[in-house]
Amino acid sequence: MVRTGAATRPGAAGPAPRRRTQRAPAALLAPALLGLLFLVLPLAGLVIRAPWTTLPRRLGEPGALTALRLSLQTATAATGLCLLLGVPLAWLLARMSFPGRRLIRALVTVPLVLPPVVGGVALLLVFGRRGVLGGWLDATFGFSLPFTTTGVVVAEAFVAMPFLVIAVEGALRGADTRYEEAAATLGAGRWTTFTHVTLPLVAPGVAAGAVLCWARALGEFGATITFAGNYPGITQTMPLAVYQTIEGGDLAGAVVLSLVLLTVSVAILAGLRDKWITSG
């Protein structure tokens, strides 16, 4: 009797082994469930306590719409700035070997762990009117960044860029360099290879990093209020509007604004979670 099929040929790969389902030990299951509750219950509290009957009216208020529009505009502009500067920086860290690369990578990721308020103070010391560069900008061009909409973009880009750099660097390290070597062999220059070969190869990583960067910029609070202030229509983004609303005693209004940010964050992270883990 002759057996047929790919599995009988030497070297042929058989069917993928089925992953065995394991029973979780009680010692791990109990704290895991407690951890899940700890993270989910506060979010569920927003949904449970939301004033659903007045939600449309509160969302339609001029202050809420202005803050939402400003948040979307500044987060998009900050993401564009991060793409312009972060993608080349990620390429440098992933493909070039030079002294101090580990130190530079550590400095790039500092905003991930740095308290945002400290980041805002640091931005003031550099770009303020008496700052290292801000004084020169003000004296030469009459241009000041603090307490302006542009200052909001700068603050958001500062705290959000590491998300983009990490995602793109991971994608670059995982990309197959043989395509780039083949392009160079065929006479393509470095810029042509980068734009026509490298970028298409890592486009999913760039897209995932850009969306994470945008989401982080949308939720930025500490650096923004320290560096740009909290002026309605100029620098008051959604997180700042939440802070001002709850400070004014309107808890229901703060819950409504928080729900908007929660919905956006959950939608983005749910769609990109697997890609984020894979690229890391």
C-alpha positions, 0 to 999 in steps of 0.5 A, a space after each residue: 500500500 502506497 501512501 500519498 501526500 506531502 507528509 510522506 516526502 522526505 523533508 516535507 513539512 507536515 501539518 502544523 502541530 495543534 497547540 495544546 490547551 493548558 489548564 491555568 493553575 489556581 495560583 496564577 489564575 486568581 491574581 490574573 483575574 484580580 489584575 484584570 478587574 483592577 484595570 477594567 473596573 475603573 474604565 467600567 465605572 466611566 461607562 456605568 456613571 456616564 450621563 447617557 440621557 444628556 450625553 448628546 447635549 453635553 458633547 454638542 456644547 461649544 467648549 467640548 467641540 472646540 477642545 475636541 477639534 483642537 485635540 484632533 488638529 494638534 495630535 495630527 500635526 504632532 504625528 506628522 512632525 514625529 514621522 518627519 523626524 522619527 522615521 530617520 531617527 529609527 533608521 539610524 538606530 536600526 541600521 547604523 553602528 556608531 559609538 554611543 548608539 545605546 546611549 542615544 537609544 536610551 535618551 530617545 526613550 526617556 520621554 516614555 518614563 519621564 513625568 510629563 510635567 518634567 518634560 513641560 518644564 524642560 521644554 520651557 527651559 529650551 523654547 521659553 522666551 528666556 530658554 536656550 533656543 527660545 530667547 534667540 527665536 524671540 529676538 531674531 524672528 519675534 516667534 514664541 512657542 510657549 502658550 500657543 497652539 504650536 506649543 501644544 504640537 511641540 509638547 505632544 510630539 515630545 512625549 509621543 515620538 518614542 512610540 513611533 521610533 520604537 515601532 519603526 526601529 523594530 520593523 526595520 530590524 525585522 525586515 529582510 535586508 536582502 531586498 535592499 542589497 539587491 536594489 543596491 546591486 542593481 544600481 539604486 542609490 541610498 535614497 532610492 533604496 530607502 524610499 522605494 524598498 525600505 519604506 514599503 517593507 516597513 510600512 505596516 510598522 510605520 503605520 502602527 507606530 504613527 497611530 500609537 503616536 497619534 493616540 498618545 498625543 491625543 491624550 497628552 496632559 502634563 507637558 501640554 499644560 506646563 508648556 502651553 497652558 490651558 487657554 480655551 480655543 488656543 491650547 485647551 485640548 480634551 485632557 485639559 478640558 476634562 481637568 478644568 471641568 472636574 475642577 469646576 465641580 461638573 463631574 458628569 461633564 468630565 465623565 462625558 469628555 473622558 468617554 470620548 478619549 476612552 473610546 478612541 484609545 480602546 478602538 486604536 489599541 484593540 486594532 493594533 495590539 497584535 501588531 504592536 506585540 509582533 513588531 516588538 
